[in-house]
Amino acid sequence: MAATQALQQPEQHPLFSRLKWLMLARAGVLTFLLVLTFVAQLRVRPSVLQATQWPLFLVLATGYALTGLYALVLRRAGHLELFTLAQLGLDVALATAFVYLTGGMESIFTPLYVFVIIGASMLLYRRGAVALASLSSILYGLLVDLQYYGVLPAYQGPAVFTQYTAAQALSQIILNVGAFYLVALLSSTLSEQLRRTGQELRAAERGLEQLGVLNQAVLQSIPSGLLMINGDRQITLFNRAAEGITGYSAREVLGKPLADLFAAVDLPLIEEPLSLRARRLIRREIAFQRKDGQNLRLGYSLALLRGQGEEVTGHWILIFQDVTRVREMEEELRLARQVESLPRDERELHLGMVIGKSPEMAKVYEVIQKVSDAKTNLLLSGESGTGKELVARAIHENSPRRDKPFVAINCGAIPVNLLESELFGHKKGSFTGAVADHRGLFEVADGGTMFLDEVAELQPPLQVKLLRVIQERTIRPVGGTADIKVDVRLISATNKQLEDEVRKGTFREDLFYRLNVIEIKLPPLRQRREDIPVLAQHFLEKYAKEMGKGVQKLSSEAMAALMGYGYPGNIRELENIIERSVALETTTMIRMETLPPALLGERGEAAPVVPPVEFPSEGIDLDRVMETIEREWLLRALDRAGGVKTKAAALLGINRRSLHYRLAKYELEAGDGEETEAS
């Protein structure tokens, strides 16, 4: 089968490339002999060059012609070993002819045989070298014998061996033949060693190649991100997991400096172990921004690669994992435990009407706790109806100013021409209708807290005056000439993005920075659905007491409908729904019939989440019921979305992070479908 492959594909035969080098070497030797012949004959007998030396040129021309012929038939040669042996045999014949034409036994070109024998040892190894040495010995010995006995006359003149005895001629033959076989032995031994060394090297290369493929397969299959850094801080390896975590492909980062990929990394953390050549494993956690802009937390291990002798290689390996979700869950758990650790009456006492147990609200409670004692201006942001004024009151009640006034004003609810007078006051006669001096709200709030709701609605002239109040801590009433010192803590609120208003030029940038020393973002109700049952029960108790009704609870169907609603009006809308239902309800429990139409399905009823049952006499575990309801809605949303979490979150009116939290809470992660769209 190997012979068949050799016949069909000579280019793949090991001899193929070596034969090309043989042809090049032959052409080089022929060219050297041609030049040498020209130079020698031009010096000795230039006038008779073409008449007497044409046989030498004929031999050289024959060599060139044969070399060209070999090149033409090389790719079509049937058996390369025989083809090679035939070439070398003809080379011996050409060498014999050249030796005969240049003096026979006295020729200085007998080393031409040696060149052919060395070529045979390189191409056909020992057998070829011995065969060519034997052929060279036969032809050379025959040439000398024929010339010595006069059978073959010497070229250009009488016989040239009359001065040699038979013993001398024989010794010359023996000396050259011995040299031929010695060269064959030595050169073939060397070529055999080179061949074995080459085979071992090729085997080692194949082994290294296979090992490299195996190493690459292992590195690419590691679930953690892995990259390698050389001594120039350039990335030399980047596996598939690293591509998935960072969003960058290996093609984009290979050869780039490490700092180009980890732009947000505190580079001294990386440089420190590099400079110290630390032997220990470095473990740290960093912030990282993916290619798509998503912010992650990465935990990484950095180690210096060393050789077998503990010598420094200058290369580093960095293994990293995305720990974002782990850290988020740890923070949510910490905040939830912190809120749960507070006594209920203590929370109600200090947080007033700010109600909720969700991780999102736990963060708000933590911020309230931190900023209450400070004098810093605060900005409350969030959608309309998220309870910004309640949070402002809670901050005031927890601050040292709790015994001083809390004054609130909606900047968008008062006409522009009256707002200045309301805020700063006015003097008698300062404008038509000003029949007496009037204290402004800033003066009323002196020593306490001033809450400016919808602060984005302030017109530019009032923005300037408000900025002066913040900077100078003084006000000047409309029509007044003297400044009045005031000591107020300013809490502002808006449902707009003030940064956008600054870019549009409708809100002063300097005022924005003065108001936004600390920003507290209030989450919409759809992102804190865990709080809906608590808020609903609170409003139910509040309005049942105000209206003197005996309503005490909500039915499971009504609660399921409340949990499934989107609440564009947030807490304010939920409060309105409960107030309406309490007013319309004639029993002790809010039922589906008293809920607004917006919460009902096409037939005037919500899709049942749990089978309707009579209220048990021993009561129920409301938390467990609510968990059952929420879990059911999660499964329904995932089923409707085909397992795509982004779509499921949209159907539930929550963000994807909140969905992940709930799936983990109910251990649904393993059971839902695979994500099928880019996140």
N, C-alpha and C positions, 0 to 999 in steps of 0.2 A: 504493500500500500504506500510505503514511503517512496519507493521507486516511481510509482504512478504519479505521486504528487510532484516529484522532482521533474518528471517528464512534462507534466502539465504546467508547472509554475516554476521555471528555472530561477526567477528573481528571488524566490524564497529559499533557494539552496544556499548553504553557508559559503560555498565556493564562489558564488556569483560576484559578490562585492570584492573578494580577493583577486578574482580574475581581472577585474577592471584595473586594479592597482598593478597587476603583472603587465598588462598592456601598456600602461603609462610608463612603467619602469623600462620595458623593452624599447619603447619609442625614445626614452631619454638616453639609453645606452647607444642606440643606433645613431642618434643625433651627435653624441659625443664622438663616436668613431668617425662619423662623416666629417666633422670639423677637424679632427685630428689628421685624417687622411689628406684633406685639402691643404692644411698648413704644412705638413711634412713634404708632400710632393711638390708644392709650389716652391719650397726652399731648395729641394734637391734637383729636380728636373722639370721645371715649369714648361719647357718647350715641347716635351713629349708627354704631357699629362694625359691628354685625352686618348693618345694612341696606345699607351702601355698599361694604364691603370684602370681601364674600363671594367675588368673583372671585379675589382674591389667595390666599385660603385654599383655593379650589378648585384653583388651579394647584399649590400646595404639596401638597395632598392627592393630586392626580394623580401628583406626583413620588414620594410615599411608596408609593402603590399600585403604580406601575410598578416601583419598587425591589423590593417584595415579590414581584411577579410574576417579575421577573428571577431572584431567588433560587430560586424554585420550579422554574423550567424550566432552570436553569443546567446541572444534571447530565444533562439530556435533550436539550440543544441539539445539533443536527446538525452545524452548522458554526460554530465559535466566532468566526472572524473576522467573518462576516456578522452573527452575533448581537451582537458587540461594536459593529460599525458601526451597527447599528440602535439600540442603546441610546444611543450618543453622538448620533445624529441626533435622537432624541426629546429628549435633553437640550438640544440647540440650540433645538428648538421650544419647550420649557418656558422656557428662558432668554429667548427672544424674547417670549413671552407675559408673563413677569414684567417685562421692560423696558418693554413697552407699557403695562402696568397701573401702572407707577411713574413715568411721565413721558415715555416714548418717547425722543426725541433728548436730552432733558434728564435722563434717568434716570441715577442714580449706580450702577446695577447692570449696566452694559455689561461690566464685568470678568467677569461670569458666562460670557460667550463664551470669554474667555481660559482660564478654568478647564477648560472642556470641551476646548479645543484642546490644552492641556497634557496632559490625560488621554488624548487620542487619540495624542499623540506617545509617551507612555509605553507605550500598549497596542499601537498599530499602526505606530509609528515614523513616518517622514517621509511616506509615502503617506497614512496615516490623518490626520496633522496637517494636511496640505495640503487633503485632502478636507473636513475639518471646518472649516478656516479659510474655504474657499470657500463651504460651506453657511452658515456664520455671516455671511459678507459679503453673500450673496444675501438672506437673511432680514432682516438688519439694514437693508440698503439699501432693500429693498422696504418695510419698516415706515416708514422715514423718508419715502420718496417718497409713500406713501399718506397719511401724516398731513400732509405738507406741502401736498399738493394737495387736501386735504379729503376724500379718498375714505374714509379711516378716521378717524372723529372721535376727538379726544383723550378719554381716559377721565375722567369726572367733570367735564364742562364743555365750553366752546367750544374751538375749535382753539387750540393753544398756539404755533403757528409763525408767526403773522402778523408778529411782530417780526423774523424772520430773512429775509434775502434768499436767493435761489436759490443764489448763490455761497457764502454761509455754510453753507447746508444741505449743499451738495455737498462743501465742504471738511471738514465734520464726518464725512460718510460716508467720504471718502478717508482721513482721519486714523485712524478706527477700523478700516477695512478694512486699511490699511497695518500697523496695530498687530497685527491678527489674523495676517497673513502673517509679520510679523517674529517674533512669538511662536512661530508654527508652525515657522519656520526654526530659531530658536535652540533651542527645546525639543526638536525632533526631532534636531538635531545632538548635543545633550547626551545624549539617550536612546540614539542610535546608539552614541556613545562608551561609555556605560554598558553597553549590550548587548555590545559587543565586549569590554569589560573583564570583564564577567561570564562571557562564553564562555571567555576566556583563563584566568580564575580557575578555572572549572569544569574546563577541560582540565588546568590545573596540579594541581588537586585530584585528578583522576583519575590523573594521572601519579604524584603523590605516593602515592596509595592503592596503585597498582600497584607502585611502588617499595617501599612499606612491606610489601606482601604478599611481594614477592620477597626483601626483607631478612629477613622473618620465616622464610620458607622456608629461606634460607641458614643463618640462626642455628639453626633447629631441626634442620637436617641435619648440623650440625657434630658429629663424634663425641666431642668434648671437652665437659665441662660448662662452661656459660657463664652468667654472671649480671652484671647491671649495678647499680651502686650510685649513688644520687643524693647531693647535698650533705648530706642529713640522715642518711646512712649507711643508707638504706632500699633494699631490693631492688626494682628496677623491671623487671627482665627475668630470666627463668629458663627455659632451654631444656630440651628433652626429655632430652638426655644428662645434664644436671644432675639431673633427676628420677630417672633410672635409677641414677646414682651415689649420691645421697644418700638415696633412698627417700622423699623428700618431693615432693608435687605442687606445681606452680606456684601453684595456688590457695592452698595452705597458707603459702607464703612471700612472695608478692608484697605489698609494702607493709610488710613486717616489717623490723625492724632486722637488720643483718648479724649482730650478736652473737647473736640468737635462733637462727639456723641453725647458726652455727659456735660452739657453746657451748664446745667444747674448744680453740678456737684461742687462742693467746697474742695477745690483741688489740693490744698495743703493736706487734706486727709489722705490723698493718694500719694503725694510727694513725700510725706513723712517716712513711710516704710521704704520707699524707693531709695531715699538718701541714706537711711540708716542700715539698709541691707538686712532688714529684720529676719530672724529665723522663725519667728512665731507667725501663726495664722492671724491675719487682721480681719475682724468682723465689725461691720458698721452698717448703718441704715441711712439712706439718703433720699432726698426728693428728686424725682425725675419726671420730665415731660415727654410723653410719646410724640411720635411724628404727627399724629392727628390732633395734638394739643391736649390730650387727656393727662392729668396729673396723677402720678403714682408714687407710692413709697416702695423703695427697693431695699431689700436686705442683701448684703453682699459679703463674700469672703475673698480676701486677696492674699495670695501666697507667692513667694519668690521661688522660681524653679531652680533647682541645683542639680549638678551632675553626680555621678556615682561617688566621686571623691569629695563631695560637699563643696565643689568649686561653684562660684557664682556664674550662672549662664547669662544673666542680664535680661531674662524673660520672666514675665509675671503672668499668672493665670487668675482671672476674675470670674467667680461664680456668683450669680445673683438670682433672686426670686422676687416676684411681685407679692408684697405683703400688705398691699393697700387694704384689701377687704378684711384681713386679720386685724389690722390696727383699727379700722372703723368699728368692727364688732367689739373689740376690747374697749374702745372709747364709749360706745353705746352702752355696753354692760356696766362700765364704771359709772357713767352718768345716771343710768337707771337705778343702780344700787344706791347712789348718793341721794337721789330723790326719795327712794323708798325708805332710806334710813331716817329721814326727817319725820317727826310725828305729824299726823294729819292736821291736828289743830294748830300746830306751829306753822305749817305751810299755809294754811288758810289765813292765819293771823298776819303773816308778813307778806304774803303774795296777793292778798285780797282776792280779786275776781280772776286772777291769772290761774287757770286751771288746766291740768294735763299731766299725764305720766309718761308720755312718749319720750324716746331718746332726743327728739328734736327739741321738745320743751325743756328737757333736763339741761340741755346746753344753754337755753335762755335763762333758766334759773341760776345756773352757775355764773353767767355774765352779770345778772342782776346782783348777785351776792358780791361780786368783785368790784363793781362800779358804784355801788350805792353810797359808800363812804367818801368817794372822791368828789371834787368840785368840777370835774371835767364836763364839758358840753357833750351831749349825746345826740345821735341821730338814729331814730327808729325807722326802719324801712320794711316794706311788705305790702301785700295787696290790701285793698280796702276791706275792712271788716275782720282783720286778723287780731284786733285787740291792742293796738298801739297805745291808746290812752290808758288802758288798764295796766300795761307794762310800765308806762311813765308814772302812774300813781303808785305802783308797787315799789319802784325805785325810790320815789319820794318818801314813802312810808318806812323804808328800810334805811334812810339816810339820817344824818344828824339834824336835818331840817324838818323832820316829821311833825314838829309842833308849830311850824310856820305855814303860811298859806301855800296851797297848790292851786295855781291859776291856769286854766286851759282856755285856748281860743282857737277857733277854726279860721285860718287865714283866707280860706276860699269862700266862707259863708257870709262875710261882711263886705259891703260895698267898699270899693277902693277909696272913695273920698271920705269915708268914716273910719277906715281901719287905722290911720295914723293917730286920730284922736283917741280911739279905743286903746291903742297900745301905749301912747306917750302922754295922754291927757291934753287938756287945753285950758286956756285962760279966758275969763269972761270977756266977751266982745271980740274975740279973735276971729269969729266968722258969724254969719247970720244964724241966729238960734243959740249962740253960746251965751246964755243968760247968766251963767255962773261958772266958777272954776270947776274943773272936772279932773279927778285923779285917773291917770292911765293905769292899765293892768300891770305894767312893769312896776309902778310905784306900789300898787296893791300887793304884789307878790314879793315885795322887799323882804329879804331874809329867808324866803322860801324857794319854790320851784315854779318856773314859767314853762308851760307846755304849748308849743306852737305846732298845731296840726296843719297838714297841707301847706308846709312852708314853701313849697315850690311855686305856689300861687302868688307870692309876694311880688309886687311890681318893682322895677329897678330903683325908683326913688326911695321906697321903703327898705329895700335891700341895703342901700347905702347907710341909712339911719340905723338899721339893725346892726350893721357892722360896727358903727361907731359906739353903740351901746355895749357890744361885746368887748371892744378894745378899751374904751374909756371908763366903763362901768358907771356911766351917767346918762340921763335922759333930759331932753328939753321939751316941755309941753308946747303944743301948737299955740303961737302967739306969745310965748314966754321969752324972757331974755336971760334967765339964769338956769344953769344946769343943776339937776338934782341927782345926787349919788344914789345908786341902787345896788343891792347885793342879791342877785338872783342866780340860781342855777338854771341853765337853759337846756331844755330837752325839746328837740324838733322831731317832726315825723313827716313822712311823705310816702305816697304810693307810686311815685315816679322814680325813674333813674336819674338822680341829680347829675351824675357824670354826663349823661346825654344832654341835659339842659344846659350844662356849662359849655359843652361843645357847640350847641346851637346858639349860644350867646344870650339865652333868656335868664340865666342865673349866674351871678358873679362867682368867679373862681375863688377869690379870696374869702368870700363869705362861706362858700362850700367847705373850704378847709377849716374855717373857724367852727362851723357847726358839726362837721364830721370828724371830731377828734376820736370818738369811738362809735362804731356803727353796730347796731343790734338788728339783725335780720330776723323777722318773724315769719315762720313757715306758714303757708296756706293750709287750711284744714284738710285738704285732700292729701297732703303729705304727712299728716299726723292722725290717721284714722283711728289709731288706738285710743285717742282722746274723745272720740265722738260719744261713746256710751257715758263717760264721766260727765261731759258737758251737757249732754241731753238730760241726764238725771238731775244735774244741778239746776238747769233752767226749768225742768218740770216742777221741782220742789219750790223754786222761787215763785213761779206764776200760779201754782196751785194755792200757795199761801196768800198771794196778793188777791186772787179771785175768790178765795174761800171755797175752792173745789176739793173734792176728795180723791183726785187723781194721784196715784202713787207710783205707777210703773208704766213701762212700755211693753207691748206684746212682742214676742220674738219676731213676728212678721214685720211689725213696724220698725223694730230695731234693725232688721236686715235691710229694709228699704232705706233707712237713714245711712247705714254703712255703705250702701251701693251708690249713693248720690255723689255728684261732683262738687257741689257747693261753690259756685262762682262768687257768691257773696260771703263766703267763709263763715266765721263764727256768728256774725250778725244775722246771716240768713238762717243758720241753725236755730238761733234764739227765736227768730220770727216764726219758724215752723213749729217749734214747741209751744210758743205762746198761743198760736192759732189753734193748735190741736187741743191744748188744755181748755181753751175757751169753748170749743165745740164738743168736747168729750162729755158724755153723760154717765160714764161708768168710772170705775176706779183705775182703769188701765187704758192708755192710749192705743187705739186700734187703727188698722189700715184705713178705715172709712173716714177718719178725721184728718188724715195727712193731706197735704196739698196735692193737686193733680200732677205737678211736676215730678213727684216721687213715684207715681204709679205707672203701671205698664199701659199697653194699648187698650186693654179691657177694663182699666180702672183698678187693677190690682197688681202688686209686685209679684214677680216670679217667686214661688215658695222656695225657701232655702232649706227649711226643715219641715217635716209634716206637722200640720196644725194639731195641737194637743190641748187638752184641758190643763189649766194651771194646777199643778199638784198641791195637795193640801200641806205637804211638808216643805213646800218652797223649792227653789232651784238655786243652782250655783251659776250666777249670772256670768262670771268670768269664763267658766267652761262653756256656757252656751255661746258667748261671743266668740270664743276661740273656734268653736265648731262652725259658726257662721262665716267667720273670716277665712278659715281654711277652705270651706266649700266655694267661696267666691274666688279664691286664688286658683283652685283647680278648674273652675268653670272658665276663668279668663285664659288660663294656659291652654285649655282645650280649644277655646274659640280662636286663639291666636296661633294654633298649630305648634305650640311649644316655643314660639319666638318671644323671648322675655321683653324685648322692647315694645312689641305690640300689646302684650299682656299688661304691661305697666300703663300704656296709654288707655287701654280699655278700663282699667281700674282708676284712672285719674291720679296716678302717683308716679313719681320718678323711678328710674330703674334701680337706683340705690335702695330706695324704700322697699321695692319688690324683692330684691335680693335678701334684705333683712328679714322680711316676712317668710320667704321660702326657707331660709335657714332656721327661723324660729320654729316652724312646723315640720322641719326635716323633709322638705319636699324637693330639695336640690337634685337628689339622685333620680327622682321619678319623673321630672318634667322633660320635655323634648329638647333636642339640641338647638342651639341658636343658629339660625339660618341666614341672618343678614348682618351686615357690618354694624358694629356698635359705634 
